[in-house]
Every structure is written in structure tokens, then in C-alpha cells.
Amino acid sequence: MKRRSFLTMIGAAVTAPLLPRVPLARVAKAAPYSAAALHGAIIHAQSRVSISSWSLAQTLGVPVEQANSLMVDLADRGVLGHMRGSVGGSRWASSRIFKPVFAPRPASPAKNRTWQQTSQHATQPDLSLLMAHLRDISARYFAAQAA
């Protein structure tokens, strides 16, 4: 049995150079950053009007070179606008997917109101859910203390 496997190996070694070369499929170059870094960069672009590669590197904890390649990829995808700057951390671009956290207040329909009249009718946040949560926490705390 061992002799047969040895002869098979010798035959393969002799015939291998005679076989035509098959071109291997070209492997796509892997991105120099992880998918998590790309996702973090997209969230970074949603929260800021303009993005620099230095701030992106600091936020994501990646080297500036990776942040540059992330920004180039985001610009190619249409997430960022035209890249500006030419050196390392000084490259920046404006975000095309910026989402402001606070929406602007709609204009008041009555333009003749004074400042005192508008401040009296300002909307107050609803704190009932927060207060219910705090009551629940305190009830659990005192129940645990009593036990």
C-alpha cells in the first residue's frame, strides 16, 4: 500500500509540469478596514456636517491611513461629498447624509406675539415615563432593603 502511494506521488510530480496552466481567478482586494469600521464611519457621517480623516481616526480608533481609505470609499459610495485637502489627517469632506439631532421649531403662526406671550406657551417635555421608571427603581431598592 505504501509503495502504491509513493508511485502515485512520483507520477503526479512528473506530470504536473506538463499540464496547461489554468489562470487562477483574480481575488478581489480586501478592504484595508473592517465592516464595523465602515459602519462606524457611516454613523459618524450621519452625525456631523463635515468629516476629517483625523476626527474619523480618533472616533473609530483606527490609523489615519485607514481613515483616509474609509473616506475615499464613502466618497465613492456617495455618502461624502468632494474630498478636500491633500495630506494625511488634513483631508476632509462634507457629509451628504447628515441628520440633525434636533429638528428646528416650526414658526409661530401669530407673528404679533411678544416674547413673554410665546414663552408662556412653550411646550414642556413629558416626564411621566421617567418618573414612573424612577418610582419603580426606588420601590425595588426599598423592597430589597427590607428583605
PyMOL commands that set and color helices and strands:
alter all, ss='L'
color gray80, all
select helices_A, chain A and resi 2-18+35-47+53-60+64-77+88-90+115-120+128-146
alter helices_A, ss='H'
color red, helices_A
select strands_A, chain A and resi 50-52+92-94
alter strands_A, ss='S'
color yellow, strands_A
deselect
rebuild
show_as cartoon
